[in-house]
Amino acid sequence: MASDGNKRNVPIRVARRLPIYYRFLRELMENGVERISSAELGARIGVTASQLRQDLSHFGSFGQQGYGYRVDDLYREISDILGLHQRYKMVLIGSGNLGRAIANYEGFRRRGFHVVAAFDADPDVIGTRVGVLEVQPIDQLEEYLRRIKIHIGVLTVPAHGAQKVVDTLVRCGVKGIWSFAPVRIQVPSDVAVEHIHLSDSLLSLAFRMRQAAIQAEEDEFEDA
């Protein structure tokens, strides 16, 4: 099995499926599964065997025909492709309910993502604690970033303040932005951004529920 986790021009749809593969492979390992075929793994994840093999082909050669994949080997390979072999330092900007939930989620730390500082503009929040971290004033963010190398900035701020914060992060060398702000932010081409819109996900769920209800009505009509 050989892979190249540094390949570029990977379609975004493939990049978004990689964490799903990683998560399912981890579950398989925890359940003692040692080997799995592309058809079995694809069925668990919700893609075809052909799609699974095509996704993985962007990164190299995996598995053996007639044998399938060693779960632990494929898990390690995808972990490496995702860049999970290193520790990421994250800074939280916006220490309200959502920010605190993110900072306190133990699952991120287990995967190497550590919130090492928290900032806010609200005087009532500054000086309070997020876990073991004391929330610092937002006007001290740039000075902090000049001293401490940060890999990822986590934004849980209102739309009107997001771009200014992002500009500070970029100016100080932060190369990853995980944004929950309800606005599209602008960054240079060498900075990666992941926009998370929670309301979009909820609206998508409502649509799928509606579609399922319509399908159920049509099936009931056909059976009548």
PyMOL commands that set and color helices and strands:
alter all, ss='L'
color gray80, all
select helices_A, chain A and resi 12-30+38-45+49-57+71-81+97-104+106-110+138-147+159-171+198-223
alter helices_A, ss='H'
color red, helices_A
select strands_A, chain A and resi 2-3+35-36+60-61+69-70+88-93+113-120+129-130+133-137+152-155+176-179+192-195
alter strands_A, ss='S'
color yellow, strands_A
deselect
rebuild
show_as cartoon
